[in-house]
Amino acid sequence: MALSVFDIFKIGIGPSSSHTVGPMRAARNFARNLDTRGLLSQVASLSIHLYGSLAETGAGHRTDMGIMLGLMGEAPDTVDPAAIGGLVDAIERDQRISLWQHHTIAFNPKTAFSGRVQPLPEHPNGMRFMALDARGDTVLDERYISIGGGFIRALDSIETDETVPEHEPMPYPFANAAELMEQCQRHGLSIAQLMMANEITLRPADEVRAGVLRIARVMDDAIDRGCGLQGAFADEILPGGLKVKRRAPALYQELLSKSRAVEPGQVRPPAPANPDDVMFAMDWVNLYAMAVNEENAASGRVVTAPTNGASGLLPAVLRYYRTFIPGWSEAGVVDFLLTAAAIGFLYKENASISGAEVGCQGEVGVACSMAAAGLAAVLGGTVAQIENAAEIGMEHNLGLTCDPVGGLVQIPCIERNAMGGNKAINASRLALHGDGKHHVTLDMVIETMRQTGADMKSKYKETSRGGLAVNVVEC
């Protein structure tokens, strides 16, 4: 397997990796191709078609916003979240867009986009970009699919530097969990050590560590912003029309009041004020996860881990490690994320991390499995125990549907991350109480997840045509 930790963990914006970040990257690639081919000056208008899940829930996931930003040349990891509203408002007000920041054309978002419920045969998340000249003739026509986690795939032999990367062979390749464990055993390596050995074929070890720690900092920043530490969010209503109120800032203040010896500005309580409060840590994990996912719902800066819909789960468990586990270290943070990334690779290659393809088991379920493995690793688990933790994390998320109310990454997504975070911690603890021997292997549960996703009706796979999406009245 030739993926990097920086492929599975990508810094971007909310609310969706497959419906916002992926389309943004596809549109950016389309605009770049117009520029590199010398075609920008010929473009007079654009026609953008969305297929399948992108057509059905793209409005709630702000697919149009992502595409417009990408057409302007903005990238998910560098665009200023605070500037997004102004950029989009200017397009809607002026009815004009600057392609690749070089060529301005007339652009009405209400007429430029069209949706087709029938998906492309290659994937439920499909896009087609057509650039037309003043006579209405086609200047460039490209199709893409958004395959989950911000990954895209270009169809029709399109030139792109935005798709799933193809790295050079690494010293310790693995295609499944059995091969990963065998490589670790044969070479006397932990999963994190094996991942690091693979990563340093791409960049120096110091750069790998610095990059992984940057990912951890972005995760931490998302928690802090979501708790209101970098701005007042009291009574703020999340965008989209459901009138969902941010809950993390108030919950943060409530938990602070129940903590002792907490320094101002910290979200790291050393102990509860009430020593009998045995669920104290769980409350904070809930807070961490919800804070990030509320940031994601507001199109804030988050880490795709492995998707935006599940972006709160790993940060919550990682902050749990740094908050409640004595002796945590930066080295442990690196090991946590390297181990989690290895597990994420297995799902990406052997099943899916796309809610539109396999339901939320491919998003929150995969994140739970990854976080359980990462936590087991930093708590001293053997390779077998880590694999067991990852297996438990997914086994009890099998069949989890993706049925966002109103097509928004809010209900049930925000709370689902909180539930998944605590489930990951429990999966890790269960595995560490055992010796690593178990009947259901991680490879078995990944294949089961893939089959379950294939059998799941499309209305339960990010179309908002089933489940909670039709049984909850939108206010």
QUIDA-V870003 format. One record per run of one state. SS is the DSSP state (alpha for helix, beta for strand, coil for the rest). FROM is the first residue (numbers start at 1). TO is the last residue. If there is no record, write none. Layout:
SS FROM TO
SS FROM TO
//
This chain:
coil 1 4
alpha 5 8
coil 9 9
beta 10 13
coil 14 16
alpha 17 36
coil 37 39
alpha 40 42
coil 43 44
beta 45 52
alpha 53 57
coil 58 62
alpha 63 71
coil 72 80
alpha 81 94
coil 95 95
beta 96 99
coil 100 102
beta 103 106
coil 107 108
alpha 109 112
beta 113 116
coil 117 119
beta 120 120
coil 121 122
beta 123 123
coil 124 124
beta 125 132
coil 133 137
beta 138 148
coil 149 150
beta 151 154
coil 155 176
alpha 177 187
coil 188 190
alpha 191 199
coil 200 204
alpha 205 226
coil 227 236
beta 237 237
coil 238 244
beta 245 245
coil 246 247
alpha 248 257
coil 258 258
beta 259 260
coil 261 270
beta 271 272
coil 273 279
alpha 280 297
coil 298 300
beta 301 304
coil 305 310
alpha 311 324
coil 325 329
alpha 330 350
coil 351 354
alpha 355 358
coil 359 359
alpha 360 362
coil 363 363
alpha 364 378
coil 379 382
alpha 383 395
coil 396 401
beta 402 402
coil 403 404
alpha 405 407
coil 408 412
alpha 413 432
coil 433 441
alpha 442 455
coil 456 457
alpha 458 460
beta 461 461
coil 462 467
alpha 468 471
coil 472 475
//
